[in-house]
Amino acid sequence: MQIINVDAETFEAMLSKFEDFASRIEKLSRLHGDKDMKEWLDNQDVCQLLNISKRTLQTLRDNGTLAYTQISHKTYYKPEDILRIVPIVEEKRKQAKYKGKQL
């Protein structure tokens, strides 16, 4: 481990710059960020809502049917995107049932 000494004046300058940076990030987040992040759904929520398997959900993502956002290896979906694909999933379910399979 390496120990680095910093004089108080330099430390205060660094702290001030960091606080300015954090303030700008907060401002940008408020202006452009999704204010309703708590409404986003994860894989488990979507699978339960649509009554589909994790693999089917993966296929919907892979073929571009369902938009998603990935943050730190965790996948999130907007509720409006889920509502948009409900008819698609229902149609696939009907087709699978017609073929004697289950979605």
C-alpha positions in Angstrom: 0.0 0.0 0.0 1.2 3.4 -0.9 0.6 6.4 1.4 0.5 9.9 -0.1 0.6 13.0 2.0 -1.3 16.1 0.7 -1.0 19.5 2.3 -4.2 21.1 3.6 -4.5 23.7 0.9 -4.3 21.1 -1.9 -6.7 18.9 -0.1 -9.2 21.8 0.3 -8.9 22.6 -3.4 -9.5 18.9 -4.4 -12.5 18.8 -2.1 -13.9 22.0 -3.6 -13.5 20.6 -7.1 -15.2 17.3 -6.1 -18.1 19.2 -4.5 -18.5 21.3 -7.7 -18.5 18.1 -9.8 -21.0 16.4 -7.6 -23.2 19.5 -7.7 -23.1 19.5 -11.5 -23.9 15.8 -11.7 -26.9 16.3 -9.4 -28.2 19.2 -11.5 -27.8 17.2 -14.8 -29.6 14.3 -13.2 -32.5 16.5 -12.2 -32.7 18.0 -15.6 -32.3 14.9 -17.8 -32.6 11.9 -15.5 -35.6 9.7 -15.1 -37.3 11.1 -11.9 -39.3 7.9 -11.6 -36.4 5.4 -11.4 -38.3 3.6 -8.6 -40.9 2.7 -11.2 -38.4 0.8 -13.4 -38.8 -2.9 -13.3 -36.2 -5.7 -13.1 -36.2 -9.1 -14.8 -38.2 -10.8 -12.0 -40.9 -8.1 -12.1 -41.3 -8.4 -15.9 -41.3 -12.2 -15.9 -44.1 -12.2 -13.3 -46.1 -9.4 -15.0 -46.0 -11.1 -18.4 -46.0 -14.6 -17.1 -42.9 -15.6 -19.2 -39.7 -17.3 -18.5 -36.3 -15.6 -18.1 -35.2 -17.2 -21.4 -38.2 -15.7 -23.2 -37.4 -12.3 -21.7 -33.8 -12.7 -22.9 -35.1 -13.5 -26.4 -37.3 -10.3 -26.4 -34.3 -8.3 -25.5 -32.0 -10.0 -28.0 -34.3 -9.5 -31.0 -35.0 -5.8 -30.1 -38.6 -6.3 -29.2 -38.1 -5.0 -25.6 -36.0 -1.9 -24.8 -33.9 -2.2 -21.6 -31.2 -0.4 -19.6 -28.3 -2.2 -17.9 -26.6 -0.8 -14.9 -23.9 -2.8 -13.1 -25.0 -6.1 -14.7 -28.6 -5.6 -13.6 -31.3 -5.1 -16.3 -34.1 -2.6 -15.9 -37.2 -1.9 -18.0 -39.6 1.1 -18.2 -43.2 0.2 -17.4 -44.4 1.8 -20.7 -42.1 -0.5 -22.7 -43.6 -3.5 -20.9 -47.1 -2.3 -21.7 -46.1 -1.8 -25.3 -45.1 -5.4 -25.8 -48.1 -7.1 -24.0 -49.9 -7.6 -27.3 -46.8 -9.1 -28.8 -46.4 -11.5 -26.0 -50.1 -12.5 -26.1 -49.8 -13.1 -29.8 -46.7 -15.3 -29.3 -48.6 -17.2 -26.6 -51.5 -17.8 -28.9 -49.2 -19.1 -31.6 -47.4 -21.4 -29.2 -50.7 -22.7 -27.9 -51.8 -23.4 -31.5 -48.6 -25.4 -32.0 -49.2 -27.3 -28.8 -46.4 -25.5 -26.9 -46.3 -23.2 -24.0 -44.7 -19.8 -23.8 
